[in-house]
Amino acid sequence: MIAANLAKIRARMAAASREAGRADLPRLVGVTKMRTIEEIRSLVEAGVHHLAENRWEEWEGKRNALRDSLGEKISWHFIGAIQGRAIRKHYRPLYRVDSLDNLSHARILSEQASGNGVKQEVLLESNLLREPGRSGFLPEELEKGVESVASLPGLVIRGLMIMGPIPDPSGSREKTRKVFEEAGELWIRLKGHWPFLGELSMGMSEDFEEGIRCGATEVRIGRLLFEEGIV
């Protein structure tokens, strides 16, 4: 089932890329929160090697359970809320932290990465929706955020991560499209100043095609990969 779902998702990704006039196909990051080790193994065997977790403890457990030849193929992303206490307790070097949301957390993560002797790759999460309770740098904070985070010894910025709005019950994608268009324009502008901002992580199961049409270099997909009959 997972392999069949993946084939359908990749076909939809390719169609969205063609519609946008793009020759490239964005990276697919499989979101494995609440999934079993067996499901994760099936996903990796099907060809998805970039995986993401949103809780440090759950990532640590899965990483430890997958210390074999198959697990060596996995590039782990962290996409959840960053909490200082959890970073200090559970951080270990991983492929990338995609949800770096403020300077305070950046400093803590830099200390932990430096203590482990690595330069940790990160994305800056941006709060384009400006909704209360949402984490991330506001758009007007990003330039200063890039400069400040880039100066920290343990971190390397690779781009931005964008969270879309809650899906409209009517099925309308208008709000999502506006947010993603703004994000794509913001990313291009920032990349003009800082060429190292090469990644735009944008789009999930509900809206990954809109993300691709607006320039995403990678999309984060969970339930469409694992559940039957919904792709």
N, C-alpha and C positions, 0 to 999 in steps of 0.2 A: 504493500500500500504506500509506504513512504517513497519508494522509488517512482511509483506511478504519479503520486502527487508532485514530486519534484519535477518530473518531466513536464507536467502541465504548467507548473509555475514558471519554469524556464521558457516555455513557449510564450506565455503571457508577457514575460519580461522582454523577450526578443521582439514581440509585436509592439510593445510600448516604445522600445528603442527605435524601431523603424519609423513609427509615427512621429517621433521627435526628430527624425533625420539624423540619428546617431548611428555610428558604425560599431560602437563598443557595446558590451553587455556588462552592466554593473555587477559587482560582487554580491552574492547572496550570503548573508550571515544567518545561520539557523539559530533561533532563540529556543533554548532547551529548558527553560524554567519549568518545574513541575514534571519533567519528563524522566523516564526511567533510564538506567544505564543501557538496557537492551535497546530502547528506542534510539538512544544517542548512537550506539554502535551501528544500528541499521542506517542511520542518516549518514554517518561517516563512510560506511561501505558504499552508499549510493553516490558519494562524491562531494558531499558538503563538508569542507574541512575547516571553515571559519564558523565558530559557535559562540553564543553569547549567553551569559547568565546575569541576573539582576540582584542576587544576594551573595555577599562574599562567602558566607558559610556554605551555601549550596554549591558554589563554584569550587570551593576548596575540597568538598567531599567528592564531587564528580571528577575533579582533576586527579585526586588520589586513587579513585577507583579505575581510572583509565591509564594507568602507568604500564602500558604495554606497546607493542608495535603499532597497533591501531591508534591508540591515544597519542602517539608521537606525531601523527599527522594533523592533530588538532591545533588550530591557532585560536586561543581563547580571547574573547572580548568581554569586558564588563560594561553593562548598560544600565545599571540600577542606580538608586540613590547612594551617594557617597557620604558615609558617616565617619567622622574622625576616629571614634573608638573602634569601629569595625576595621578600618584601614590598618590601624596600629596592630590589631590582633591577627588579622587574617591575610594581609597583603603578602603576596609573593609575585615576582615578575611574571607578567603575562603579555600576550601579543599587544593588546591595547586596552586602555581605559577610555571608553567612548563618551562617558557622561560627566566629564569634569565640569562642575557647575559654578564654582566661585574660587576666589583667590585663597581663602582660608583652607579649603580642601586641597588646593593645588600645593600649598606650602607643606601640608602634612604628607601628601603623596610624594612630593619631591624628597622629603627627609627619608621616607621609607625606601624609595627607590635608590637613593644615594647610599643608604645603609646596606642595601643588597648589592651594591656595586654595578647598577645598571642605569641606563637612560630609558625611562618608561615612556613609550609612545602614548599620546592622549589625543582625544578630540575635545573641543570646547562645546558644551551643550548651550544652545541659545534659546531663550524664552521669547519667541516672536509673538506669542499670543498675549503676553503680559497678564496672564490670569493669576489671581491669588493662589498661593500654594504650589505653583509650578516652579521648578528649579531651573537654573540656567542663567547665563549672562543675558541681560537685555541688549537689544541691538546696538544701542548707543554706548554700551559698555565694552563692546567686543574689541575695538581697536586697543584700548588701554589693557584689556584682558590679555590679548595676544602678546603685547609688549611685556607685560608683567610675568606671565607664565613662561614665555620664552627665555626670560632671564634666570629662571630657577635651574639649578644645576642638575637635578635628577629627571627632568622632563623634556620631551621632544613633541611639539605640537604637529599634528598631521592634517588637521582640518576641523570641520564643524559637525555636530550632530543636532538634528532638528526633530522635535516631536510635533506631530500634526494635531489638529483639533479632534475632539471626540466626534465620531462619525454622526452625521445628521440622520435621524430616524427616517426621514423622507427618502434617503438615498442620494440626496444632492451632494455633489463634490465641489460646489462653488467655493465654500469657505476653505476647504483643504487646498484647492488649487491656488487661491489667493495667497495663503500662507506659504505654500511651497514655491510659488513664483517669487515672492519677496525674499525667501531664503536663498533661492538660486541667484538672484541679483546681488544680494548681500555677499554671498560667497565669492562670486566673480570679482566684485569690487575689492574685497579683502585680499583675494589671491593676487590681484594686481600689485599690491604693496608687499605681500609676503607669499612668494611663489611656493613655499613649503606647505601651504594649506591646500594640499591636493585632494583631500577626501571630503565628500559631502554625504554623510550617512542620513538618509531621509526616506521614509516610507516603510510601512509595516503591512501586516496581512490585509488590512482594510483599505490601504491607500498606496501600495507600493508602485502601482502603475502611474499614478499622478506624480510620485516622487521621481520616477525615471523620466517622465516627460519634462520635468523641471530641472533636470541636471544631476540627480543623485548618482554618485559613484558606487554606492552600495545600499542595499535595502536589508531590513531586519524582519525576518519572517518566522513565525512560530506555528500557530495552530493550523495553518493551511498545509504545513508539511506533515502533520501528525494525525489529523482527523479525517475520517472517511467521508467522501461525498460532498465536500464543501468547496473544493477548488473550482 
